[in-house]
Amino acid sequence: MDTPMKRLILLGLMILSCSFVFADTLTLKSGHPDSYVVKKGDTLWDISAYFLKDPWRWPKLWGANPQIANPHLIYPGDQLTLVFIDGEPRLVVKPHIRKSPEGRVLPKGGAIPAVDLSLIQPYLVQNRVVDAAWLAEQPMVLGGESESKHHVMGDIVYVQGQLVVGDKFGVYAQGRQFVSLESGDDLGQEAILTASGRVIESGPISKVQLLSNLRETKAGYRVLPIGDDSLMSAYFMPQAATTPASVLASEKSVREMGKLDVVYIDRGSKDGVEAGHVFSIFRDGIGIVIDGDGQPVKPEDRSSYEDLLSSISSDNEIKMPDIYRGKLMVFKVFDKVSLGLILINEKPVRVKDKLIQPNSLLQSE
């Protein structure tokens, strides 16, 4: 191999190595405090946000202290101090001690969580994404004791199938059929939770009393067991997502979404997505075509000829930088689809927006 080629390979390896180093470097927020006393209701995410530009990177900030590595060991009253170890910022804990034989005082609420489900619970949904054929085979609501076509909490509905008395079920309406934005492949059937109920009588037609309702229940809805896959963890442990994805749909079927809105994304457990994964949201930069007069032309102002040039070859189009929209955290994962909550929103989010690994040093965030 000739010397110039060796030099190019060496240079490439050095650049790649440096990019990993920079990608792993924490960026402190301007005006950050030097210490912080943990308060009741705090989470690791909240505390990290006082110090870091990217609070989702909290594990690295706490990583040097074996006590803080376990979030169950941080309690209200603990004093956290910002120090630098090998040039990297770290938080160390100074436990709150009462000067008595009782030693450390542990509050009734226990240790602080990473992200508390109770804080974001009002914005989350319990919808599911399942196989359409499987959903069609599940027990169906046939009607109810009430003559009304719409049933609410306290009503008794009739369900086709012999169910076990005392078992709890969720009642689901059939929603949208999701397909991949890239390949058109089937991603699953949306099942929208309308109510919960308990079986009070079993037989070929079972009776289910509705215990709660998010919307009215009607004949034709399906009844699904409330199992582990439909429950959510009490706490989320935010971490950077590594699998690129896209915004598949809005949970509310609106055109634009903002902070604390729920979205479906087109990747799931089969793609390595997990609850707690944090994505940065970007809108594709527009493509500019240079016209015959040497002037840049936006997509909406192009002539048919300029559209043709753009479609023939990417060399005829200049792509503008992608535009940062915000960040979302995954809270529910299915096989091929996940549900995420928009936590940070600088500009409206839309379907087809790109979701990538968050890193403010490598992207314009």
PyMOL commands that set and color helices and strands:
alter all, ss='L'
color gray80, all
select helices_A, chain A and resi 3-23+44-51+55-62+71-73+117-123+132-136+228-230+269-271+299-301+304-312+314-316
alter helices_A, ss='H'
color red, helices_A
select strands_A, chain A and resi 35-37+79-85+88-94+115-116+128-130+141-144+156-160+168-179+186-201+205-213+222-225+235-236+239-240+245-250+262-265+277-283+287-290+296-297+318-319+323-333+338-345+354-356
alter strands_A, ss='S'
color yellow, strands_A
deselect
rebuild
show_as cartoon
